[in-house]
Amino acid sequence: MKNQTADRQPLSPYQGKLTEPPSVSPRNWIRTTILVVGFAVAMLGANFIASAVETPVASLVVGPVLAIAMMGLYIWAGIRLEKRSVAEFHPRAGMRHLLLGITGGVTLAAVTIGLLALFGGYQITGWGSITGALAVVGTMCAVAVAEEVFFRGIVFRLLRGRWGALLALIVSSTIFGLLHLINPGATLNGALSVAIEAGLMLGAAYLLTGSLWLAIGLHFGWNVAIGGIFGTVVSGSDARDALFTATTAGPDWLTGGSFGPEASIVAILVCSVATVAFLVAAHRDGAFNAANA
């Protein structure tokens, strides 16, 4: 019988290009250390600078500039340090994946907030600030790109090349969640929730497409909607002006408490639906078994 799976074209033109063949040479270990440490510092620096800018006009300039700088640094490091072809920011299907991601992120956030409102955990109290919402958009340009470049482009990709996709998903998601413990209103439950609902979903999106565009779009769309539109706390960070003013009330397991809706069981369940869909599609396209080259 003819193998239909082998004949089916993968969803993404990037499939199987997530990393290079693993090597244990001392030179590659030094290079890996430089990549991980260097991009961790770059990510934290970009997030700090973007979050420190408060005026909308400055945010709309600084955020995209930082995002472009992170992408440029990643492409440069891939070509010059790793000596590889960087497919993660290839323009082919890039805009489509980015727009799909933004739409998906906003939709997931809207569904989450809608369910919280249905159960009495969220209520809009009035109009907020359009300029405040625009400031969030600028900030999240930098945050989404910087974090996806580091966690998916560096951590996930290198782990996958060494130990496979499953372990890469688990470890990168765990580290991603733990990073959010540095936020002012952070809780361990919130960090674990982010690892499950966001870390796994974004890693699965990257695994499926082989590019960073979809993951960046999802990350950006979710953060802008949760913090810039619906006016709630994002991952325990200080609240910003948003399009709507709102209040949350109810048990922490429902509302997320001081960490915000991302620590809510509702957000975990809603985002897990997307995660499962991405993982099923990735498995169908052979991403879990794809060669690391």
Salt bridges, closest charged atoms under 4 A:
ASP7 OD2 - LYS2 NZ 3.41
GLU20 OE2 - ARG31 NH2 2.47
GLU82 OE2 - ARG84 NE 3.15
GLU82 OE2 - ARG157 NH2 2.90
GLU88 OE2 - ARG84 NH2 2.77
GLU88 OE2 - ARG157 NE 3.45
GLU147 OE1 - HIS219 NE2 3.32
GLU148 OE2 - ARG152 NH2 2.74
GLU148 OE2 - HIS219 ND1 2.67
ASP285 OD1 - ARG8 NH1 2.70
ASP285 OD1 - ARG284 NE 3.48
